[in-house]
């Protein structure tokens, strides 16, 4: 909802940024993890729908800790507040860098860079870091923006 009416520079956000994948479908080699690193992974479940987990180094730094994210948190994962709350509920080094992958590389990206998407049309920042489009607020129906992006808006935004 806070991004209604805005065109993402990277259409795959929040699943990816350009070719970099944010939510992994397979495990990453645990030896790549450093203290403060984590990654998000979708894992299957036999009796339930797939779930999203956070994977990071365990306290002993030789095992991976896996924490299931409750489904009620899915809508807030891609916020600074979510990671802050997550860090507050766990012991150990605070997580700050998310590992993103491509076919052959792994990128260590600060979480604030992951959760702040870029836009084709330039939003203006207002109080409390809430993003507001330069155009008037678009109507929502069940959390979905109902106003289509016109070719005219798209062309002017690309300029």
N, C-alpha and C positions, 0 to 999 in steps of 0.2 A: 504493500500500500504506500509506503513513503516514496516509492520510485515511480508511481503512476504518472504517465505522460512523458517520461524520460526514455531516451533510447540509449541502451548500453553500448559502449564502445566494443565490448567483448560479449557477444550475444549469449555465450554459454554460462555467464556468471549466474549463480554462485557455484556451479559444478566445475567450471574451468575459467581460466584467464588466458586468452589466446590459446596456445597449444598446451598450456600447463594445467594438469588435472588437479583439482582441489580435493574431491572426494574419491578415494581410491577404491578399486574393486578387488585388489589383492594386497597382501602384506608387503611392506617395504623391509628390506634387510635391516634387522635391528642394530647392526654394527654401525650403520650410518647415523643413527640417532645420537644427539648430543644432549646434555642436560638443558632443559628449556625447550627442546624440540618436541613436536607432536605431529600426528597426522590423523585425518578422518578417514574411516573406512566403512563401507557397507558390508555387513556380514550376514550370511544366511542364518535362518533359524528353522528347525524342523517343524515346530507347531505354530509359529507366529510369522508375521511378515518379516522381511529383512529389516535389520536395524542398523543404526549408525553408531559406531564406537570411536572413542578417542584412544589412540595408541601412543605411548610415550615410554621412556626408560623407567624401569622400576627403581625403587630406592637403592637396590644393590648395584645398579648400572650395568647388569649383565642379563637382565630379562626385560621383556616388554610387559608393561602394565596395560591392561585393556579395560576401559570404563565405558559401559553402555550409556548412551545418552537417552534419557526418557523421551518418549514420543512427544510429550507436551512441550518439550524444549526445541523441537525441530524448527519452529517458526522464528526462533530467536538465536539460532546457532551463529549466524553471520553478523554478529554484533560484538563490539568491544565489551559490552556488559556481560554477555554470555561467558566469555573467557575469564573475565574478572570473577564472576560468581563461581565458575568451575574451579579456578585456582583457589578461591577462598574455602572450598569444600574439601580440598585434598591436602595432604601433607607433602612436603618436599619442595623441590625447586619449582618456581612458578613457570608455567608454560608461556612461551611468547612467540616462537617461530613455528610456522606450519610448513611441513614438507609438501611440495607440489612436484608432480612428475610429468615427464614427457616419455616418449618411447625409450630414450637412452640416457636421460639425465634426471637428476633430482635437484630441486631448488629449495633453499631455506629462505622463507619469506616471512617477515614480521606480520603478525596477525592483523595489525591496523592497515596494512597494505592490501590484505586479502578482503577485508570486510568493507572497504571503501571503494566501490566500483567506479570506473570512469564512464563518462557519458559523452555521447555525440553532441547533444545539446547541453549547454553549460548551465548547471544548476547554480543557484545562489545559496550560500550557507546562511542559515538563520540561527537564532538562539538555540542553545543546547545541542549543537551539531545536527539538528534535524534538517534534512535536505528538502528544499522547496523548489519546484520547477519555476522558471521565469514566466511560464504561462499560468493561467488561472488553474486552480485545482480541478482535476477531472472527477466526474462522478464514479462511485464504486457501487457494484452490486455483488453482494457476497464476497467482498474482498478483491473483486476483479475490476479493473478499469474498463469502463464501458464505452469510452470515446475512442474511436479509431484514430490512428495516426494518419494524417492526410499526406499526400504526395507533396503538397506545398510546404507543410511543416518539415517533412523529411529533407527536402531540398534546401530550405533555409537553414536547418540545423547542420547539414553537411558543410555548408559554406563557412 
